[in-house]
Amino acid sequence: MCSTVTSMASHSHGFLDSPVTPIFSPLFVTWKTGRDKRLRGCIGTFSAMNLHSGLREYTLTSALKDSRFPPLTREELPKLFCSVSLLTNFEDASDYLDWEVGVHGIRIEFINEKGIKRTATYLPEVAKEQDWDQIQTIDSLLRKGGFKAPITSEFRKSIKLTRYRSEKVTISYAEYIASRQHCFQNGTLHAPPLYNHYS
């Protein structure tokens, strides 16, 4: 099970062998399931990590240790989709509305009702997939970050927001199996060109 999910993430990024030059990047690994692609796990890091070790670590963490969901099981594999998002172009926003739905991911920092600093993030595709506007996205993100008090316009103005973009690629379990068969039939361990592009 663990080797399969890490291999899926590696395939989704378009390689199995270590590149000559190590790549370092902040990254997130997202698991979804079924035809409606329900979220099944999503964890990552804003620290630039070696891509191979980062993929290995966060593939397993998001699959097995996302506190919002039970661990993935072997029986779920045929219905899974794995996405790898490499985060780029970090910019401090001028205010909580200084970003564009469907273009930017956002990371917010705020002080909760107990005086504790909290952070939360949504990847660029989340607001668009949920059909949220900016305010709905910010408010949802505050709740995700554990803010329990009423959300006012004044409080939103106190948020520190960082916007970013991502390069994302997704692979389904069926595509993963087909690519493995293709690789071994051709006597190579490299993923086919289909998996070398970002969506």
Disulfide bonds with the S-S distance in Angstrom:
none
